[in-house]
Amino acid sequence: MAERIAEEKINQIRQSVDIVEIISEYIQLKKQGRNYFGLCPFHGENSPSFSVSSDKQIYHCFGCGAGGNVFSFLMELEGISFLEAAIKLAEKANIDLQVNFSVNGKGKSVSPELQSMLDAHELLTKFYHHLLVNTKDGQHAFEYLLKRGFTRESIDKFQIGYSLNSWDFVYKFLTKREFSPEIMEKAGLIIKRDRDGTYFDRFRDRIMFPIFDRNGNSIAFSGRSLGAEEPKYLNSPETAIFNKSKILYNFHLAKPSIRKLQQAVLFEGFADVIAADKSGVENGIATMGTSLTEEHITLIRQNTQSVTICFDSDKAGIEAAYRAGNMLMDAGCAIKVAMMSDGLDPDEYIKKNGPEKFRNEVIGASLTWMAFKFLYFRRGKNLQIEGERLAYIETILKEISKLTKAVEKDHYLRQLASEFSISLDALQQQLKQIFFAEKRNSSGQNQQPVNKPRVMAKQENKLKPAHYTAERRLIAHMLKDRDTAYKVQDLLQGSTFNTDEHQAIITYLIGFYEDRMNPDSSAFLTYIQDENLRRIVADIEMMSINDELSNQELTDYIKQVLNYQKLLKIKEKEVELKEAERQSDYSKAAAIATEISQLRKSL
Ligand SMILES: [Zn+2]
């Protein structure tokens, strides 16, 4: 992906697309005053704090701090590179980039080797599917699937197929089409024999489930045996295009529904996803035989804040649900857990009880995370025995003490009180003790907060010192006007802004102006490499400032920036003064005192 797009093309793209139009394809925007507002796609929320400026062609979320221009919007939302975002936008604007990318129709550009792997997967996905649904060779597999409750709709929707019972069919099929055997081996489709260097097919006589990436490219397969053949499921190995820790099965199809419902259902395996989909649960996803990773969670969090975990209701499944739930909680998700009776898995449950019951009594009646923990911690305990009962109550009280909402605490305390016929007062007393004991334990240690509070940019600003606000206002004016930028730099007389990020932004900005660029919010955001700085710039751009910066205002802000450095100096000197006094070095103390009073006067 070494290709670059010329600067002027990037500018042309930026000028031809409208950020309001692009973002409107993803979320509903409403005009309010000069800007547009909507629900932020980067964090779950009920009241709109996501704003888009048509004048400046930028967006900013006051809730989570996301911000940038039309390129960064697509990059963050779709998880794609700058180049990919540019190609996508160029297509929309009908701009010919005149560069030789191999583009796979979804605006994704990749190296020839990766493209060849993707092409082979696409071809085989179609061919396997054709074999299953249209040919005599695949008929037994097709019937097998129908007998197991698969419908023709889901076979088509999930592109399920069949691989022939042959050692070299795929090898011949691909090499005849000029795919390189070396690359096909790297793609996991064929395997090289050690003894003579010849190749054979990885998947033989199996039902083929293609695995797609988030853009809908087929990148791997899981092959299910039809009989007693082991392993029951044979998966593609990890390859340059298939990274299990990043892939969520069905994500590309589930995404619109996850967004619409603001809810994802996480299953343990892809077969559950297909079974649930057939029952009308279309927002299901699953990991590919690995536990949940940070990368999976990031992908989920970009689309919704709330997740229902629906794992097998056996021992292993419940343990896995507990682990996944804790990870998702730490990432700020709201969790529910869907449980099925008799240790069933979703597929079995649906076969036994039907789709409607699954929707209403499993997914629809999911437990809250706390209610799940009530069940989780009582497994294997005999609560008739006093000692075990008390230990259980104590464990649950510890969990309750971590809850942040008073109403929730009260609710679960009452539940505990009524179940074990204990007075609410006694439980509240014990909860207090636990709370203080935990506090004592954690003081002095760097303990992680139980529920990470979501970043509230607005509230943070209120607590910031005067120089911080002054620096932001100066940057806002510097962004609008080149002369102001140079003027501020002169007035600082070699001093820097006190906030590192602010200083970095003005360094970029001066560089931007030196490159003879005119003030342009969106162009500047492309110019900045750092995502964090981009967010801050978008935040600053959304501040309301006066059109003109008066000289009075300018000198006031500069003074606040410089004063802060003097105040720091004064504090430093005061420490030195105390030290000199302690050592009875009175002449030194007097000298320092004079310095301090001079510094004070200059404020
Ligand atoms: Zn947000």
Boltz pocket constraint, residues with backbone or C-beta under 6 A from the ligand:
constraints:
  - pocket:
      binder: B
      contacts: [[A, 40], [A, 41], [A, 42], [A, 43], [A, 50], [A, 61], [A, 62], [A, 63], [A, 64], [A, 65], [A, 66]]
      max_distance: 6.0
